[in-house]
Amino acid sequence: MEIAVKLKIGKLPFFKVSVDELMQQAVLDGFRILPVANEHIAAYPTIPLYE
C-alpha cells in the first residue's frame, strides 16, 4: 500500500514495475499478501518512524 501511494504521488520515479507486478512477484517469491483491516489503518499514525 505504501509503494502504491508513493508511486501515485511521484516519489518513486525510477520504480519501473506496477504494484500488481510487484505483488505477483512477492507471491512467487513465497510472501503472503496480508489484508489491511480498519484497525491497521487506525493504528498507522502510531508507527514510529526512524530516519
Residue frames relative to the residue before (quaternion, step in Angstrom):
aa qw qx qy qz dx dy dz
M 1.0000 0.0000 0.0000 0.0000 0.00 0.00 0.00
E 0.6486 0.5259 -0.3149 0.4512 3.56 0.97 -0.86
I 0.6499 0.5020 -0.3194 0.4729 3.59 0.97 -0.79
A 0.6243 0.5420 -0.3394 0.4487 3.59 1.00 -0.78
V 0.6497 0.5039 -0.3117 0.4763 3.59 0.98 -0.84
K 0.6717 0.5011 -0.3013 0.4549 3.59 0.86 -0.96
L 0.6357 0.5161 -0.3317 0.4685 3.60 1.00 -0.76
K 0.6693 0.5231 -0.3035 0.4316 3.58 0.89 -0.94
I 0.7510 0.3749 -0.2250 0.4947 3.60 0.97 -0.75
G 0.5778 -0.6564 0.3460 0.3400 3.57 1.28 0.26
K 0.4357 0.7213 -0.4426 0.3066 3.60 1.20 0.37
L 0.7386 0.3215 -0.2134 0.5529 3.61 1.25 -0.16
P 0.0307 -0.8676 0.4959 0.0202 3.60 0.64 1.08
F 0.7274 0.4211 -0.2485 0.4815 3.60 1.10 -0.53
F 0.4749 0.6458 -0.4450 0.3992 3.59 1.29 0.12
K 0.1464 -0.8758 0.4592 0.0280 3.57 -0.22 1.28
V 0.6548 0.4650 -0.3439 0.4866 3.63 1.18 0.12
S 0.5085 -0.6333 0.4812 0.3298 3.55 -1.18 0.52
V 0.6472 -0.4959 0.3953 0.4230 3.55 -1.27 0.29
D 0.6247 0.5414 -0.3370 0.4507 3.60 1.01 -0.76
E 0.6599 0.4916 -0.3062 0.4785 3.60 0.94 -0.86
L 0.6328 0.5334 -0.3251 0.4576 3.57 1.01 -0.81
M 0.6716 0.4905 -0.2964 0.4695 3.59 0.91 -0.90
Q 0.6355 0.5237 -0.3282 0.4628 3.59 0.97 -0.81
Q 0.6760 0.4841 -0.2972 0.4693 3.59 0.91 -0.87
A 0.6156 0.5462 -0.3466 0.4501 3.58 1.01 -0.73
V 0.6529 0.4964 -0.3071 0.4827 3.59 0.98 -0.84
L 0.6445 0.5135 -0.3196 0.4677 3.59 0.96 -0.83
D 0.6910 0.4687 -0.2659 0.4818 3.58 1.12 -0.67
G 0.6442 -0.5755 0.3028 0.4027 3.58 1.29 0.16
F 0.5110 0.6278 -0.4365 0.3927 3.59 1.23 0.15
R 0.2961 -0.7069 0.6056 0.2141 3.55 -1.26 0.45
I 0.3279 -0.7125 0.5841 0.2089 3.56 -0.98 0.87
L 0.2184 -0.8025 0.5462 0.0999 3.57 -0.51 1.20
P 0.4986 -0.6473 0.4752 0.3265 3.58 -1.05 0.65
V 0.3273 -0.7094 0.5866 0.2134 3.54 -1.21 0.54
A 0.1792 -0.7959 0.5745 0.0663 3.55 -0.66 1.16
N 0.6843 -0.4725 0.3517 0.4299 3.57 -1.26 0.31
E 0.6185 0.5549 -0.3424 0.4385 3.59 1.05 -0.74
H 0.6305 0.5283 -0.3298 0.4632 3.59 1.06 -0.73
I 0.6587 0.5050 -0.3025 0.4686 3.55 0.94 -0.91
A 0.6610 0.5111 -0.3040 0.4576 3.59 0.95 -0.87
A 0.6997 0.4679 -0.2691 0.4682 3.60 1.07 -0.70
Y 0.4342 0.7458 -0.4335 0.2594 3.60 1.23 -0.34
P 0.6781 0.4976 -0.3271 0.4308 3.66 0.83 -0.79
T 0.6549 0.5283 -0.3198 0.4355 3.61 1.16 -0.39
I 0.4997 0.6520 -0.4311 0.3734 3.60 1.25 -0.13
P 0.3687 -0.7403 0.5081 0.2406 3.61 -0.67 1.02
L 0.2507 -0.7530 0.5921 0.1399 3.54 -1.04 0.81
Y 0.1276 -0.7874 0.6011 0.0486 3.54 -0.90 0.95
E 0.2033 -0.7907 0.5684 0.1023 3.54 -0.88 0.90
